[in-house]
Amino acid sequence: MNPKQCEIWLVDLNPTKGQEINKRRTCVVVSDDAIGKLKNKTVVPLTEWKEVFELVPWMIKIDKSDTNNLDKTSASDTFQIRNLSTERFIKKIGVIESVQLFKIHESIVKTLNISYSIK
């Protein structure tokens, strides 16, 4: 398996603890393809979209399309960002547009409260 940035994959998130998002779930690969020698990828899990998510900055809406192959409108939950072994990846579902990846990355920055400049 060689998941790439912007791809949506079915991933086995078990085992989990506490309130970590669990089970087999679709996830967006958000890590840069050129970074890292380990067979790990950084992902953001997807969940079913609910209108209440409009009020929270860590849930990014992803409408279903012919390119992402989602069954329904979903939300990327950037609060649940994880770094996972590619052994957890089951099958590729589709891809998101680069503008959607940008929104997810913006949300990750907000979630992590990264407000400083690196010089």
C-alpha positions as CSV (number, residue, x, y, z in Angstrom):
1,M,0.0,0.0,0.0
2,N,1.2,3.5,-0.9
3,P,-1.5,6.0,0.1
4,K,-0.9,9.5,-1.3
5,Q,-1.9,13.0,-0.1
6,C,-5.5,13.9,-1.0
7,E,-6.6,10.2,-1.3
8,I,-9.5,8.8,0.7
9,W,-8.9,5.3,2.1
10,L,-10.9,2.8,4.1
11,V,-8.7,2.4,7.2
12,D,-8.9,0.1,10.2
13,L,-8.7,2.5,13.3
14,N,-9.1,-0.3,15.9
15,P,-8.0,-0.7,18.6
16,T,-8.7,2.7,20.1
17,K,-9.0,4.1,23.6
18,G,-11.3,6.7,25.2
19,Q,-13.1,8.9,22.8
20,E,-10.8,8.2,19.8
21,I,-12.8,7.7,16.6
22,N,-12.9,3.9,16.0
23,K,-13.8,1.0,13.6
24,R,-13.1,0.8,9.9
25,R,-13.6,4.3,8.6
26,T,-12.8,6.4,5.5
27,C,-9.9,8.8,6.1
28,V,-8.2,11.5,4.1
29,V,-4.4,11.3,3.8
30,V,-3.1,14.8,4.7
31,S,0.6,14.1,5.1
32,D,3.1,15.2,2.4
33,D,4.2,12.3,0.2
34,A,7.8,13.5,0.2
35,I,8.2,13.5,4.0
36,G,9.1,10.5,6.2
37,K,10.9,7.2,5.6
38,L,8.5,5.2,7.8
39,K,5.5,3.5,6.2
40,N,3.2,5.8,8.2
41,K,0.7,8.4,6.9
42,T,-1.1,11.2,8.7
43,V,-4.8,11.0,8.2
44,V,-8.0,12.7,9.2
45,P,-11.0,10.4,9.7
46,L,-14.4,11.1,8.0
47,T,-17.8,10.9,9.6
48,E,-21.3,11.6,8.4
49,W,-22.0,15.3,7.9
50,K,-24.5,16.9,10.4
51,E,-25.6,20.5,10.1
52,V,-24.4,21.2,13.7
53,F,-20.9,20.8,12.4
54,E,-21.2,24.2,10.7
55,L,-20.6,25.7,14.2
56,V,-17.3,24.0,14.8
57,P,-14.0,24.9,13.1
58,W,-12.5,21.3,13.2
59,M,-15.2,19.7,11.0
60,I,-14.7,20.3,7.2
61,K,-17.6,19.4,4.9
62,I,-16.9,17.2,2.0
63,D,-19.7,16.7,-0.5
64,K,-19.9,13.4,-2.2
65,S,-18.7,13.4,-5.8
66,D,-17.6,11.2,-8.7
67,T,-13.9,11.7,-7.8
68,N,-14.1,11.1,-4.0
69,N,-16.6,8.2,-4.3
70,L,-18.1,8.8,-0.9
71,D,-21.6,7.4,-0.3
72,K,-22.8,10.5,1.4
73,T,-21.8,14.0,2.4
74,S,-19.1,13.7,5.0
75,A,-17.0,15.7,7.5
76,S,-13.3,15.5,8.0
77,D,-12.8,15.6,11.8
78,T,-9.4,17.3,12.2
79,F,-9.6,17.0,16.0
80,Q,-9.1,13.3,15.4
81,I,-5.9,13.6,13.2
82,R,-3.7,10.5,13.5
83,N,-0.5,9.0,12.2
84,L,-1.0,5.4,11.2
85,S,1.0,2.5,9.7
86,T,0.1,1.8,6.1
87,E,-0.7,-1.7,7.3
88,R,-4.0,-0.3,8.6
89,F,-5.0,0.9,5.1
90,I,-7.6,-1.5,3.4
91,K,-8.5,0.0,0.1
92,K,-8.5,3.3,-1.8
93,I,-11.9,4.9,-2.2
94,G,-11.2,8.2,-4.1
95,V,-9.5,11.6,-3.9
96,I,-10.5,15.0,-2.7
97,E,-9.8,18.3,-4.5
98,S,-6.7,20.3,-3.5
99,V,-9.0,23.2,-2.3
100,Q,-10.6,20.7,0.2
101,L,-7.1,19.6,1.4
102,F,-6.2,23.3,1.9
103,K,-9.4,23.7,4.1
104,I,-8.4,20.6,6.1
105,H,-4.9,21.9,6.6
106,E,-6.2,25.3,7.8
107,S,-8.5,23.5,10.2
108,I,-5.5,21.4,11.5
109,V,-3.6,24.6,12.2
110,K,-6.6,26.0,14.1
111,T,-7.0,22.8,16.1
112,L,-3.4,22.7,17.1
113,N,-3.4,26.5,17.8
114,I,-0.4,27.1,15.6
115,S,-0.3,30.9,15.7
116,Y,3.4,31.7,15.5
117,S,5.8,32.3,12.6
118,I,8.7,30.0,11.8
119,K,11.7,31.9,10.5
